């Protein structure tokens, strides 16, 4: 058995927890996570709209991971 780094073990546990929460239905788990992403993007867009540029010293949110 290979040793897992701590971060990888936590990620695997989280995946299992999400799928277990949905009764083993991976499609339902993915659907919920996609809804969460859409909600958080809307929240980020709202926050961006009310933030002044001076408050964040020119920083703007990035909606995509790089």
mmCIF file of the N, C-alpha and C atoms, coordinates in Angstrom:
data_MODEL
# 
_entry.id   MODEL 
# 
loop_
_atom_site.group_PDB 
_atom_site.id 
_atom_site.type_symbol 
_atom_site.label_atom_id 
_atom_site.label_alt_id 
_atom_site.label_comp_id 
_atom_site.label_asym_id 
_atom_site.label_entity_id 
_atom_site.label_seq_id 
_atom_site.pdbx_PDB_ins_code 
_atom_site.Cartn_x 
_atom_site.Cartn_y 
_atom_site.Cartn_z 
_atom_site.occupancy 
_atom_site.B_iso_or_equiv 
_atom_site.pdbx_formal_charge 
_atom_site.auth_seq_id 
_atom_site.auth_comp_id 
_atom_site.auth_asym_id 
_atom_site.auth_atom_id 
_atom_site.pdbx_PDB_model_num 
ATOM 1   N N  . UNK A 1 1  ? 0.840   -1.181 0.000   1.00 0.00 ? 1  UNK A N  1 
ATOM 2   C CA . UNK A 1 1  ? 0.000   0.000  0.000   1.00 0.00 ? 1  UNK A CA 1 
ATOM 3   C C  . UNK A 1 1  ? 0.882   1.241  0.000   1.00 0.00 ? 1  UNK A C  1 
ATOM 4   N N  . UNK A 1 2  ? 0.610   2.189  -0.882  1.00 0.00 ? 2  UNK A N  1 
ATOM 5   C CA . UNK A 1 2  ? 1.401   3.417  -0.940  1.00 0.00 ? 2  UNK A CA 1 
ATOM 6   C C  . UNK A 1 2  ? 0.894   4.416  0.088   1.00 0.00 ? 2  UNK A C  1 
ATOM 7   N N  . UNK A 1 3  ? 1.791   5.259  0.527   1.00 0.00 ? 3  UNK A N  1 
ATOM 8   C CA . UNK A 1 3  ? 1.407   6.294  1.485   1.00 0.00 ? 3  UNK A CA 1 
ATOM 9   C C  . UNK A 1 3  ? 0.788   7.464  0.741   1.00 0.00 ? 3  UNK A C  1 
ATOM 10  N N  . UNK A 1 4  ? -0.328  7.980  1.268   1.00 0.00 ? 4  UNK A N  1 
ATOM 11  C CA . UNK A 1 4  ? -0.978  9.135  0.680   1.00 0.00 ? 4  UNK A CA 1 
ATOM 12  C C  . UNK A 1 4  ? -0.564  10.395 1.412   1.00 0.00 ? 4  UNK A C  1 
ATOM 13  N N  . UNK A 1 5  ? -0.269  11.449 0.671   1.00 0.00 ? 5  UNK A N  1 
ATOM 14  C CA . UNK A 1 5  ? -0.050  12.724 1.344   1.00 0.00 ? 5  UNK A CA 1 
ATOM 15  C C  . UNK A 1 5  ? -1.327  13.144 2.060   1.00 0.00 ? 5  UNK A C  1 
ATOM 16  N N  . UNK A 1 6  ? -1.216  13.897 3.116   1.00 0.00 ? 6  UNK A N  1 
ATOM 17  C CA . UNK A 1 6  ? -2.375  14.286 3.920   1.00 0.00 ? 6  UNK A CA 1 
ATOM 18  C C  . UNK A 1 6  ? -3.432  14.987 3.079   1.00 0.00 ? 6  UNK A C  1 
ATOM 19  N N  . UNK A 1 7  ? -3.034  15.926 2.233   1.00 0.00 ? 7  UNK A N  1 
ATOM 20  C CA . UNK A 1 7  ? -3.988  16.666 1.406   1.00 0.00 ? 7  UNK A CA 1 
ATOM 21  C C  . UNK A 1 7  ? -4.786  15.757 0.493   1.00 0.00 ? 7  UNK A C  1 
ATOM 22  N N  . UNK A 1 8  ? -4.127  14.786 -0.091  1.00 0.00 ? 8  UNK A N  1 
ATOM 23  C CA . UNK A 1 8  ? -4.809  13.859 -0.999  1.00 0.00 ? 8  UNK A CA 1 
ATOM 24  C C  . UNK A 1 8  ? -5.806  13.001 -0.231  1.00 0.00 ? 8  UNK A C  1 
ATOM 25  N N  . UNK A 1 9  ? -5.450  12.568 0.953   1.00 0.00 ? 9  UNK A N  1 
ATOM 26  C CA . UNK A 1 9  ? -6.357  11.750 1.762   1.00 0.00 ? 9  UNK A CA 1 
ATOM 27  C C  . UNK A 1 9  ? -7.603  12.535 2.127   1.00 0.00 ? 9  UNK A C  1 
ATOM 28  N N  . UNK A 1 10 ? -7.445  13.794 2.477   1.00 0.00 ? 10 UNK A N  1 
ATOM 29  C CA . UNK A 1 10 ? -8.590  14.629 2.834   1.00 0.00 ? 10 UNK A CA 1 
ATOM 30  C C  . UNK A 1 10 ? -9.498  14.812 1.632   1.00 0.00 ? 10 UNK A C  1 
ATOM 31  N N  . UNK A 1 11 ? -8.920  15.067 0.449   1.00 0.00 ? 11 UNK A N  1 
ATOM 32  C CA . UNK A 1 11 ? -9.725  15.228 -0.752  1.00 0.00 ? 11 UNK A CA 1 
ATOM 33  C C  . UNK A 1 11 ? -10.512 13.968 -1.064  1.00 0.00 ? 11 UNK A C  1 
ATOM 34  N N  . UNK A 1 12 ? -9.887  12.806 -0.926  1.00 0.00 ? 12 UNK A N  1 
ATOM 35  C CA . UNK A 1 12 ? -10.590 11.552 -1.188  1.00 0.00 ? 12 UNK A CA 1 
ATOM 36  C C  . UNK A 1 12 ? -11.727 11.361 -0.198  1.00 0.00 ? 12 UNK A C  1 
ATOM 37  N N  . UNK A 1 13 ? -11.500 11.676 1.076   1.00 0.00 ? 13 UNK A N  1 
ATOM 38  C CA . UNK A 1 13 ? -12.549 11.564 2.082   1.00 0.00 ? 13 UNK A CA 1 
ATOM 39  C C  . UNK A 1 13 ? -13.706 12.502 1.761   1.00 0.00 ? 13 UNK A C  1 
ATOM 40  N N  . UNK A 1 14 ? -13.403 13.715 1.318   1.00 0.00 ? 14 UNK A N  1 
ATOM 41  C CA . UNK A 1 14 ? -14.451 14.676 0.968   1.00 0.00 ? 14 UNK A CA 1 
ATOM 42  C C  . UNK A 1 14 ? -15.287 14.161 -0.192  1.00 0.00 ? 14 UNK A C  1 
ATOM 43  N N  . UNK A 1 15 ? -14.645 13.583 -1.182  1.00 0.00 ? 15 UNK A N  1 
ATOM 44  C CA . UNK A 1 15 ? -15.383 13.034 -2.321  1.00 0.00 ? 15 UNK A CA 1 
ATOM 45  C C  . UNK A 1 15 ? -16.338 11.947 -1.864  1.00 0.00 ? 15 UNK A C  1 
ATOM 46  N N  . UNK A 1 16 ? -15.830 11.067 -1.039  1.00 0.00 ? 16 UNK A N  1 
ATOM 47  C CA . UNK A 1 16 ? -16.667 9.973  -0.531  1.00 0.00 ? 16 UNK A CA 1 
ATOM 48  C C  . UNK A 1 16 ? -17.832 10.508 0.299   1.00 0.00 ? 16 UNK A C  1 
ATOM 49  N N  . UNK A 1 17 ? -17.582 11.534 1.108   1.00 0.00 ? 17 UNK A N  1 
ATOM 50  C CA . UNK A 1 17 ? -18.643 12.125 1.934   1.00 0.00 ? 17 UNK A CA 1 
ATOM 51  C C  . UNK A 1 17 ? -19.726 12.750 1.067   1.00 0.00 ? 17 UNK A C  1 
ATOM 52  N N  . UNK A 1 18 ? -19.328 13.446 0.007   1.00 0.00 ? 18 UNK A N  1 
ATOM 53  C CA . UNK A 1 18 ? -20.309 14.085 -0.875  1.00 0.00 ? 18 UNK A CA 1 
ATOM 54  C C  . UNK A 1 18 ? -21.172 13.025 -1.549  1.00 0.00 ? 18 UNK A C  1 
ATOM 55  N N  . UNK A 1 19 ? -20.555 11.979 -2.053  1.00 0.00 ? 19 UNK A N  1 
ATOM 56  C CA . UNK A 1 19 ? -21.317 10.913 -2.713  1.00 0.00 ? 19 UNK A CA 1 
ATOM 57  C C  . UNK A 1 19 ? -22.196 10.183 -1.710  1.00 0.00 ? 19 UNK A C  1 
ATOM 58  N N  . UNK A 1 20 ? -21.690 9.921  -0.521  1.00 0.00 ? 20 UNK A N  1 
ATOM 59  C CA . UNK A 1 20 ? -22.493 9.241  0.504   1.00 0.00 ? 20 UNK A CA 1 
ATOM 60  C C  . UNK A 1 20 ? -23.697 10.093 0.909   1.00 0.00 ? 20 UNK A C  1 
ATOM 61  N N  . UNK A 1 21 ? -23.508 11.406 0.997   1.00 0.00 ? 21 UNK A N  1 
ATOM 62  C CA . UNK A 1 21 ? -24.607 12.316 1.357   1.00 0.00 ? 21 UNK A CA 1 
ATOM 63  C C  . UNK A 1 21 ? -25.758 12.202 0.356   1.00 0.00 ? 21 UNK A C  1 
ATOM 64  N N  . UNK A 1 22 ? -25.425 11.909 -0.900  1.00 0.00 ? 22 UNK A N  1 
ATOM 65  C CA . UNK A 1 22 ? -26.428 11.776 -1.950  1.00 0.00 ? 22 UNK A CA 1 
ATOM 66  C C  . UNK A 1 22 ? -26.836 10.322 -2.167  1.00 0.00 ? 22 UNK A C  1 
ATOM 67  N N  . UNK A 1 23 ? -26.614 9.502  -1.166  1.00 0.00 ? 23 UNK A N  1 
ATOM 68  C CA . UNK A 1 23 ? -27.045 8.105  -1.227  1.00 0.00 ? 23 UNK A CA 1 
ATOM 69  C C  . UNK A 1 23 ? -26.318 7.293  -2.281  1.00 0.00 ? 23 UNK A C  1 
ATOM 70  N N  . UNK A 1 24 ? -25.081 7.660  -2.579  1.00 0.00 ? 24 UNK A N  1 
ATOM 71  C CA . UNK A 1 24 ? -24.303 6.916  -3.568  1.00 0.00 ? 24 UNK A CA 1 
ATOM 72  C C  . UNK A 1 24 ? -24.552 7.351  -4.997  1.00 0.00 ? 24 UNK A C  1 
ATOM 73  N N  . UNK A 1 25 ? -25.408 8.335  -5.202  1.00 0.00 ? 25 UNK A N  1 
ATOM 74  C CA . UNK A 1 25 ? -25.739 8.808  -6.545  1.00 0.00 ? 25 UNK A CA 1 
ATOM 75  C C  . UNK A 1 25 ? -24.736 9.882  -6.974  1.00 0.00 ? 25 UNK A C  1 
ATOM 76  N N  . UNK A 1 26 ? -23.777 9.486  -7.796  1.00 0.00 ? 26 UNK A N  1 
ATOM 77  C CA . UNK A 1 26 ? -22.719 10.412 -8.228  1.00 0.00 ? 26 UNK A CA 1 
ATOM 78  C C  . UNK A 1 26 ? -23.288 11.541 -9.075  1.00 0.00 ? 26 UNK A C  1 
ATOM 79  N N  . UNK A 1 27 ? -24.302 11.259 -9.898  1.00 0.00 ? 27 UNK A N  1 
ATOM 80  C CA . UNK A 1 27 ? -24.907 12.309 -10.729 1.00 0.00 ? 27 UNK A CA 1 
ATOM 81  C C  . UNK A 1 27 ? -25.562 13.384 -9.857  1.00 0.00 ? 27 UNK A C  1 
ATOM 82  N N  . UNK A 1 28 ? -26.246 12.969 -8.809  1.00 0.00 ? 28 UNK A N  1 
ATOM 83  C CA . UNK A 1 28 ? -26.869 13.938 -7.904  1.00 0.00 ? 28 UNK A CA 1 
ATOM 84  C C  . UNK A 1 28 ? -25.803 14.760 -7.193  1.00 0.00 ? 28 UNK A C  1 
ATOM 85  N N  . UNK A 1 29 ? -24.704 14.117 -6.813  1.00 0.00 ? 29 UNK A N  1 
ATOM 86  C CA . UNK A 1 29 ? -23.614 14.825 -6.143  1.00 0.00 ? 29 UNK A CA 1 
ATOM 87  C C  . UNK A 1 29 ? -23.012 15.878 -7.073  1.00 0.00 ? 29 UNK A C  1 
ATOM 88  N N  . UNK A 1 30 ? -22.783 15.510 -8.325  1.00 0.00 ? 30 UNK A N  1 
ATOM 89  C CA . UNK A 1 30 ? -22.227 16.462 -9.293  1.00 0.00 ? 30 UNK A CA 1 
ATOM 90  C C  . UNK A 1 30 ? -23.214 17.596 -9.528  1.00 0.00 ? 30 UNK A C  1 
ATOM 91  N N  . UNK A 1 31 ? -24.488 17.286 -9.633  1.00 0.00 ? 31 UNK A N  1 
ATOM 92  C CA . UNK A 1 31 ? -25.509 18.317 -9.829  1.00 0.00 ? 31 UNK A CA 1 
ATOM 93  C C  . UNK A 1 31 ? -25.525 19.329 -8.697  1.00 0.00 ? 31 UNK A C  1 
ATOM 94  N N  . UNK A 1 32 ? -25.443 18.837 -7.462  1.00 0.00 ? 32 UNK A N  1 
ATOM 95  C CA . UNK A 1 32 ? -25.416 19.730 -6.309  1.00 0.00 ? 32 UNK A CA 1 
ATOM 96  C C  . UNK A 1 32 ? -24.174 20.603 -6.327  1.00 0.00 ? 32 UNK A C  1 
ATOM 97  N N  . UNK A 1 33 ? -23.033 20.023 -6.646  1.00 0.00 ? 33 UNK A N  1 
ATOM 98  C CA . UNK A 1 33 ? -21.795 20.801 -6.693  1.00 0.00 ? 33 UNK A CA 1 
ATOM 99  C C  . UNK A 1 33 ? -21.842 21.856 -7.792  1.00 0.00 ? 33 UNK A C  1 
ATOM 100 N N  . UNK A 1 34 ? -22.443 21.538 -8.938  1.00 0.00 ? 34 UNK A N  1 
ATOM 101 C CA . UNK A 1 34 ? -22.584 22.528 -10.001 1.00 0.00 ? 34 UNK A CA 1 
ATOM 102 C C  . UNK A 1 34 ? -23.509 23.669 -9.579  1.00 0.00 ? 34 UNK A C  1 
ATOM 103 N N  . UNK A 1 35 ? -24.581 23.346 -8.874  1.00 0.00 ? 35 UNK A N  1 
ATOM 104 C CA . UNK A 1 35 ? -25.467 24.387 -8.347  1.00 0.00 ? 35 UNK A CA 1 
ATOM 105 C C  . UNK A 1 35 ? -24.721 25.275 -7.358  1.00 0.00 ? 35 UNK A C  1 
ATOM 106 N N  . UNK A 1 36 ? -23.896 24.668 -6.519  1.00 0.00 ? 36 UNK A N  1 
ATOM 107 C CA . UNK A 1 36 ? -23.084 25.451 -5.577  1.00 0.00 ? 36 UNK A CA 1 
ATOM 108 C C  . UNK A 1 36 ? -22.143 26.402 -6.314  1.00 0.00 ? 36 UNK A C  1 
ATOM 109 N N  . UNK A 1 37 ? -21.534 25.924 -7.389  1.00 0.00 ? 37 UNK A N  1 
ATOM 110 C CA . UNK A 1 37 ? -20.620 26.757 -8.171  1.00 0.00 ? 37 UNK A CA 1 
ATOM 111 C C  . UNK A 1 37 ? -21.373 27.949 -8.749  1.00 0.00 ? 37 UNK A C  1 
ATOM 112 N N  . UNK A 1 38 ? -22.550 27.687 -9.343  1.00 0.00 ? 38 UNK A N  1 
ATOM 113 C CA . UNK A 1 38 ? -23.335 28.781 -9.916  1.00 0.00 ? 38 UNK A CA 1 
ATOM 114 C C  . UNK A 1 38 ? -23.714 29.798 -8.849  1.00 0.00 ? 38 UNK A C  1 
ATOM 115 N N  . UNK A 1 39 ? -24.122 29.324 -7.680  1.00 0.00 ? 39 UNK A N  1 
ATOM 116 C CA . UNK A 1 39 ? -24.491 30.223 -6.583  1.00 0.00 ? 39 UNK A CA 1 
ATOM 117 C C  . UNK A 1 39 ? -23.296 31.075 -6.149  1.00 0.00 ? 39 UNK A C  1 
ATOM 118 N N  . UNK A 1 40 ? -22.147 30.457 -5.977  1.00 0.00 ? 40 UNK A N  1 
ATOM 119 C CA . UNK A 1 40 ? -20.968 31.195 -5.528  1.00 0.00 ? 40 UNK A CA 1 
ATOM 120 C C  . UNK A 1 40 ? -20.485 32.194 -6.575  1.00 0.00 ? 40 UNK A C  1 
ATOM 121 N N  . UNK A 1 41 ? -20.617 31.853 -7.856  1.00 0.00 ? 41 UNK A N  1 
ATOM 122 C CA . UNK A 1 41 ? -20.247 32.810 -8.906  1.00 0.00 ? 41 UNK A CA 1 
ATOM 123 C C  . UNK A 1 41 ? -21.170 34.023 -8.877  1.00 0.00 ? 41 UNK A C  1 
ATOM 124 N N  . UNK A 1 42 ? -22.480 33.788 -8.641  1.00 0.00 ? 42 UNK A N  1 
ATOM 125 C CA . UNK A 1 42 ? -23.404 34.922 -8.530  1.00 0.00 ? 42 UNK A CA 1 
ATOM 126 C C  . UNK A 1 42 ? -23.052 35.792 -7.336  1.00 0.00 ? 42 UNK A C  1 
ATOM 127 N N  . UNK A 1 43 ? -22.721 35.155 -6.219  1.00 0.00 ? 43 UNK A N  1 
ATOM 128 C CA . UNK A 1 43 ? -22.336 35.908 -5.029  1.00 0.00 ? 43 UNK A CA 1 
ATOM 129 C C  . UNK A 1 43 ? -21.069 36.726 -5.287  1.00 0.00 ? 43 UNK A C  1 
ATOM 130 N N  . UNK A 1 44 ? -20.114 36.143 -5.997  1.00 0.00 ? 44 UNK A N  1 
ATOM 131 C CA . UNK A 1 44 ? -18.881 36.845 -6.327  1.00 0.00 ? 44 UNK A CA 1 
ATOM 132 C C  . UNK A 1 44 ? -19.167 38.035 -7.246  1.00 0.00 ? 44 UNK A C  1 
ATOM 133 N N  . UNK A 1 45 ? -20.062 37.851 -8.210  1.00 0.00 ? 45 UNK A N  1 
ATOM 134 C CA . UNK A 1 45 ? -20.419 38.940 -9.118  1.00 0.00 ? 45 UNK A CA 1 
ATOM 135 C C  . UNK A 1 45 ? -21.087 40.078 -8.348  1.00 0.00 ? 45 UNK A C  1 
ATOM 136 N N  . UNK A 1 46 ? -21.966 39.742 -7.404  1.00 0.00 ? 46 UNK A N  1 
ATOM 137 C CA . UNK A 1 46 ? -22.608 40.776 -6.589  1.00 0.00 ? 46 UNK A CA 1 
ATOM 138 C C  . UNK A 1 46 ? -21.582 41.520 -5.743  1.00 0.00 ? 46 UNK A C  1 
ATOM 139 N N  . UNK A 1 47 ? -20.676 40.784 -5.125  1.00 0.00 ? 47 UNK A N  1 
ATOM 140 C CA . UNK A 1 47 ? -19.645 41.410 -4.289  1.00 0.00 ? 47 UNK A CA 1 
ATOM 141 C C  . UNK A 1 47 ? -18.755 42.310 -5.139  1.00 0.00 ? 47 UNK A C  1 
ATOM 142 N N  . UNK A 1 48 ? -18.424 41.857 -6.342  1.00 0.00 ? 48 UNK A N  1 
ATOM 143 C CA . UNK A 1 48 ? -17.581 42.658 -7.235  1.00 0.00 ? 48 UNK A CA 1 
ATOM 144 C C  . UNK A 1 48 ? -18.289 43.962 -7.594  1.00 0.00 ? 48 UNK A C  1 
ATOM 145 N N  . UNK A 1 49 ? -19.604 43.892 -7.777  1.00 0.00 ? 49 UNK A N  1 
ATOM 146 C CA . UNK A 1 49 ? -20.359 45.071 -8.158  1.00 0.00 ? 49 UNK A CA 1 
ATOM 147 C C  . UNK A 1 49 ? -20.405 46.151 -7.094  1.00 0.00 ? 49 UNK A C  1 
ATOM 148 N N  . UNK A 1 50 ? -20.319 45.775 -5.826  1.00 0.00 ? 50 UNK A N  1 
ATOM 149 C CA . UNK A 1 50 ? -20.418 46.768 -4.749  1.00 0.00 ? 50 UNK A CA 1 
ATOM 150 C C  . UNK A 1 50 ? -19.059 47.148 -4.168  1.00 0.00 ? 50 UNK A C  1 
ATOM 151 N N  . UNK A 1 51 ? -17.990 46.482 -4.604  1.00 0.00 ? 51 UNK A N  1 
ATOM 152 C CA . UNK A 1 51 ? -16.647 46.787 -4.104  1.00 0.00 ? 51 UNK A CA 1 
ATOM 153 C C  . UNK A 1 51 ? -16.070 47.980 -4.848  1.00 0.00 ? 51 UNK A C  1 
ATOM 154 N N  . UNK A 1 52 ? -15.422 48.841 -4.117  1.00 0.00 ? 52 UNK A N  1 
ATOM 155 C CA . UNK A 1 52 ? -14.723 49.933 -4.795  1.00 0.00 ? 52 UNK A CA 1 
ATOM 156 C C  . UNK A 1 52 ? -13.323 49.454 -5.162  1.00 0.00 ? 52 UNK A C  1 
ATOM 157 N N  . UNK A 1 53 ? -12.779 50.018 -6.222  1.00 0.00 ? 53 UNK A N  1 
ATOM 158 C CA . UNK A 1 53 ? -11.430 49.631 -6.649  1.00 0.00 ? 53 UNK A CA 1 
ATOM 159 C C  . UNK A 1 53 ? -10.390 50.001 -5.596  1.00 0.00 ? 53 UNK A C  1 
ATOM 160 N N  . UNK A 1 54 ? -10.621 51.114 -4.900  1.00 0.00 ? 54 UNK A N  1 
ATOM 161 C CA . UNK A 1 54 ? -9.676  51.531 -3.874  1.00 0.00 ? 54 UNK A CA 1 
ATOM 162 C C  . UNK A 1 54 ? -9.635  50.567 -2.706  1.00 0.00 ? 54 UNK A C  1 
ATOM 163 N N  . UNK A 1 55 ? -10.756 49.938 -2.405  1.00 0.00 ? 55 UNK A N  1 
ATOM 164 C CA . UNK A 1 55 ? -10.831 49.009 -1.284  1.00 0.00 ? 55 UNK A CA 1 
ATOM 165 C C  . UNK A 1 55 ? -9.932  47.795 -1.508  1.00 0.00 ? 55 UNK A C  1 
ATOM 166 N N  . UNK A 1 56 ? -9.816  47.379 -2.749  1.00 0.00 ? 56 UNK A N  1 
ATOM 167 C CA . UNK A 1 56 ? -9.040  46.172 -3.054  1.00 0.00 ? 56 UNK A CA 1 
ATOM 168 C C  . UNK A 1 56 ? -7.741  46.482 -3.780  1.00 0.00 ? 56 UNK A C  1 
ATOM 169 N N  . UNK A 1 57 ? -7.400  47.752 -3.870  1.00 0.00 ? 57 UNK A N  1 
ATOM 170 C CA . UNK A 1 57 ? -6.159  48.198 -4.535  1.00 0.00 ? 57 UNK A CA 1 
ATOM 171 C C  . UNK A 1 57 ? -6.041  47.655 -5.960  1.00 0.00 ? 57 UNK A C  1 
ATOM 172 N N  . UNK A 1 58 ? -7.160  47.675 -6.674  1.00 0.00 ? 58 UNK A N  1 
ATOM 173 C CA . UNK A 1 58 ? -7.156  47.271 -8.070  1.00 0.00 ? 58 UNK A CA 1 
ATOM 174 C C  . UNK A 1 58 ? -7.385  45.792 -8.315  1.00 0.00 ? 58 UNK A C  1 
ATOM 175 N N  . UNK A 1 59 ? -7.424  44.975 -7.252  1.00 0.00 ? 59 UNK A N  1 
ATOM 176 C CA . UNK A 1 59 ? -7.661  43.546 -7.433  1.00 0.00 ? 59 UNK A CA 1 
ATOM 177 C C  . UNK A 1 59 ? -9.071  43.311 -7.948  1.00 0.00 ? 59 UNK A C  1 
ATOM 178 N N  . UNK A 1 60 ? -9.213  42.415 -8.876  1.00 0.00 ? 60 UNK A N  1 
ATOM 179 C CA . UNK A 1 60 ? -10.526 42.010 -9.382  1.00 0.00 ? 60 UNK A CA 1 
ATOM 180 C C  . UNK A 1 60 ? -10.654 40.497 -9.220  1.00 0.00 ? 60 UNK A C  1 
ATOM 181 N N  . UNK A 1 61 ? -11.830 39.999 -8.888  1.00 0.00 ? 61 UNK A N  1 
ATOM 182 C CA . UNK A 1 61 ? -12.015 38.553 -8.751  1.00 0.00 ? 61 UNK A CA 1 
ATOM 183 C C  . UNK A 1 61 ? -11.785 37.834 -10.076 1.00 0.00 ? 61 UNK A C  1 
ATOM 184 N N  . UNK A 1 62 ? -11.314 36.614 -9.987  1.00 0.00 ? 62 UNK A N  1 
ATOM 185 C CA . UNK A 1 62 ? -11.121 35.772 -11.160 1.00 0.00 ? 62 UNK A CA 1 
ATOM 186 C C  . UNK A 1 62 ? -12.118 34.636 -11.053 1.00 0.00 ? 62 UNK A C  1 
ATOM 187 N N  . UNK A 1 63 ? -12.967 34.481 -12.047 1.00 0.00 ? 63 UNK A N  1 
ATOM 188 C CA . UNK A 1 63 ? -14.030 33.494 -11.982 1.00 0.00 ? 63 UNK A CA 1 
ATOM 189 C C  . UNK A 1 63 ? -13.570 32.096 -12.399 1.00 0.00 ? 63 UNK A C  1 
ATOM 190 N N  . UNK A 1 64 ? -12.419 31.980 -12.991 1.00 0.00 ? 64 UNK A N  1 
ATOM 191 C CA . UNK A 1 64 ? -11.910 30.687 -13.430 1.00 0.00 ? 64 UNK A CA 1 
ATOM 192 C C  . UNK A 1 64 ? -10.605 30.353 -12.725 1.00 0.00 ? 64 UNK A C  1 
ATOM 193 N N  . UNK A 1 65 ? -10.432 29.064 -12.436 1.00 0.00 ? 65 UNK A N  1 
ATOM 194 C CA . UNK A 1 65 ? -9.163  28.618 -11.851 1.00 0.00 ? 65 UNK A CA 1 
ATOM 195 C C  . UNK A 1 65 ? -8.111  28.597 -12.933 1.00 0.00 ? 65 UNK A C  1 
ATOM 196 N N  . UNK A 1 66 ? -6.891  28.828 -12.543 1.00 0.00 ? 66 UNK A N  1 
ATOM 197 C CA . UNK A 1 66 ? -5.790  28.812 -13.510 1.00 0.00 ? 66 UNK A CA 1 
ATOM 198 C C  . UNK A 1 66 ? -4.822  27.731 -13.161 1.00 0.00 ? 66 UNK A C  1 
# 
